[in-house]
Amino acid sequence: MTELVCNYAILRFLPYKEIGEFINVGVVVHCPEIDLFDYRLASARTRRVRHFFPELDVRVYTAAMAAIRRQLAEHRNVEELYTSSRHVTESHIARGLAGFRTLLQRREALLHFAAPGTLLTEPRKAVAELFERYIDRQFANEPAYQENVMRQQLNRWMKEWGVRDKYTADADVGDAMFHLKLPFVRFVNNQAVRAVKPLDLVRPEPTKVFEHGDLWVQRIRRLRERHCLPSEMIFPVSVPTEGDTAKAAQQVLRDLEQIPAVKWLPFDEGDQRLRESLAI
């Protein structure tokens, strides 16, 4: 089928509006030219929600998703859209656009739509393409994504432990020649005395473990060479548990241990050492 301009919007689950953390849980698509309205939502499985929001009663999520599913089903219009015999009038198009815009204005506390976008694609493929990109997230195994998840979790733990307000988020550490932006930094008299950086070494092969781990080993060494390394540099670490990837991760951790002031700890809320290390 010919490529057409499609409007789309990503549905977000945002249980704690005040802190702005959300996950993408669905996508809606509207193609005015053929009066198409379609959608796809994440499954009812709650494992992903538990991972992002472990303290949340998952029944809140399932109830919200059931409600939006019923609402979207009322608007869905995909029958006979790809046959040349179907005639789409201007009134069809206007009504479809109005319905799409009204839907995006929902202000329900838990679910809301991100700003709409447009793309040129075959309408029958649009929902699948967008769902794969924004919800299935093929980029979910990339280091930056996984470490962002770890950072969000660590942020919640630090609040529970009563120490989060002692650290500055996303602070630069270094000098004009070389500096790093680190997730959590404690300053005393404008001097960085402790920095915390979650590190994910779980990779599909040893080479990938070394590539990511060595990057941070070299960065921290560079800070130390420039006399800019905080008195304590803490890495809460996720590591593979078996095989050659685990051996590679252990080598990276040994390299980190060789740098004065650096220590790593398991990324685990139950690890008392991590909690004690972040205490003030």
N, C-alpha and C positions, 0 to 999 in steps of 0.2 A: 504494500500500500504506500501511497505517496506520503512523504514527510509533511507534517503540519505543525503549526505553532500550538503548543500545549501550555496551559497554566498549571502550576502545581504548588502545593504547600506541605510542609512537614509538620506532623503532629508531635507535640512534645508532652511528656509526663513530667510535671514540675511540682512535687509534693511540698517543697519548702521554698516558697516564692521569695522569702526574705534573703535567702543566700544564693538563689539563682541557679542551683544545680538541677539539671534535667537529663533525661534520656529521650532519644527519638523512638517513637512507638508506632508510627504510621505515616502514610502519604496519601494525599488526595490529588486527583488530576482532572482538569477540565479542558476539553478541546472545543472551543466555540464553533469552529467551522462545521463540525459534524455533530454538535450538541452532545458530546460525550461527557459523562461524569462517572469516574470510577475511583476506587480506593483499595488499599490493602493495609491491614493492621497487624501488629506483632501478635504472635500466638498468646494464648492464655497462660503459658508456662511462666512461672515467676522467678526462675533462677537468676535471670539477668537483673531483675528488680531487687532481689535480695542482695545481690553483689554490690549494687550502687547504694542502696538504702537499707542496710541490714536492720535498722531499728524500726522500720516501717511495718505496720500490719498489712500484709500483702492483700488482704481482702479489700482494702481501700483501692488498690490498683485494679483488681479484677472487676470491682463494681463500676469504677469509672470507665474502664474499657468496654464493659458490656453496654453501658449507656451510650457511648459514642458510636459503637457498632450499630445499635438500633437506629440512631439518628442518620448515620451515613447510608444505611440500607434504604432508607426512604428516598434518598436523592439519587441513588445509583441508577445509571441509564446507559446500558451497554448493549441492549438488544438491537439487532439488525442495523448496527451503525456502519457496517463495512460493505453494505450492498449498494450498488449504484441506483437501485430503485427508491431508496429512501430520500425524501426531499426535506431539507432543513430550511425552514423559513427564518426570516429576520426575527420574528417573535420568539421562535425557539431559542435562537442565539441570545437575545436580550434576556429572556427568562433564565437561561442557563447561567449567564454571567452574573445576574443579580443573585441567584441562589448561591453561587460560589463565593461571591463577596460577602454575603450575609453569614455564611458558614464560618468564614475566617474571622468574623467579629466576635466569636464566642469568647466570653470572659470567665468561663468556669475556672475555679481556682487550681484544679489539679491538671487539667488538660488544656492546652492552647496551641494555636497554629503559629508557626514562625512566619516571617514576612514572605509573601508569595514570590515565586520565580517563574521564568518561562524557559522553554527549550524547544528546539526543532527536532522532531522525531516521529517515528511511526506511532500513532496513538495507541495501537494495541500492545506496543512494547513499553510504553512510558511508565506504567505503574511498576512493572517488574524491574526496569532499569533503575528507577529512583529508589525503590525499596532495597535493592541490593546495595546501592551506594550509601544510603543514609541510615538504614536500619540493620541490615545484615552486616554492613561495614566490613568490607574486605580489608580495610586498613586497620582492623582491630588488633592485629598481631604486630603492628609496627611499634617500635620502642616508645615513641613519643606518646602514643595513645595509652598503652599499658601503664606507663609511668604517670600519666595524668590521672588515671584511675587510682593508682597507689597514692598519689598526692592528695586526692580528694578524701580518701579513706583516712590517711594520716591526719589531715586537717580536722576531721571529725573526732578522731581519738584524742588529739591534743586539746580540743575543746572540752571533751569529757574529763580529761586529766587536769584541767584548769591551768594549762600553760600556754594556750594558743595566743593570748594577748601579749605574751612576752617576746614573740617573734614577729619580725617584719616579713611579709610575703613578697616574693619575687624581687628580692633586693640584689643590687649589683655588688659583687665582691671582687676587688682587684684594683688596678690603677689605669691610667690613661692608655698604657701600652697593651694591657691584657686584663680582661675582667670577665666574670661569669655572672649570669643571673641565676640565683639559687632560690629554691622554693620557700625555705624558712631560714631566717637569719636572726640571731640575737645580737644586738648592739649594746655596748656599754661605752658611754662617752664617745659616741660616733665611731667606735671601733668594733669590727665584727669579731666576736669572741666564740661564736658557735654557729655552724651552718648544718642544715639537714637536707639531704638529697636522696629521695627514693631511687633505687636502681633495680631494674628488671633484667636479669640475666637468663631468663627462660627463652631459649631459642631452638629452632628445629635442627641446628647442626653446630658443631664446635666452632667453626670459623665465624659464624654470626655472633657467638658468645664472645669470642676474643675481639671482634671488631667493635662491638658496643662497649665492652668492659675496658679495653685498652684506650678507647677515646677518653673515658673519664679518668683513668690512671694518668694519662698524659696531661690532661687539663689541670688536675690537682697538683701534679709535679710542677707545672708551669707557674701556678699561683705561689707555690712554696719558693721557687727560684726567685720570684719577684718580691718575696717577703710579705705576701698578701694573704697567706693562708690563715684562716681563723685558728684560734687556739684549739678548737675541737671541730673536726669535720666528720659528721656522722652519716653513714650510708645504711638506711634500712633496705635490705636486699631480699629479692625473690630469686631463688635459684632452682635449676632442674635437680631432680633427685636421683637420677640413675644414668648410666651410659657415659659416652664420651662428652656429651654436653655438660654433665655434672663435673667431670674432671676438668674441663676447660673453665668452668665457673670457679672452681676451687683455686685454679692457678691465678685467675684475675683477682680473687679475694686475697691471695697471698701477696700479690703485687701491691694491692692497696695497703695492706698491713705494713709494708716496708716504708711507707711514707709517714714520718712523724706527725702526730696529732690526728691521724686518720684512723677511724675504726668503723667496722661494719657490724650490723646486728640483723637477725632474722626479721623480716617484715611480718610481724605477728603481734596482734594486740595482747596476746597472753604472755609474751616474752617480757618478764619483769625488767630485764636489762634495758630494753628500749624505753620503757616508761621512766625508769630511773635516770637514764642518760639525757632525757629531754626535760627533766625537772629543773627548776630554778632554785 
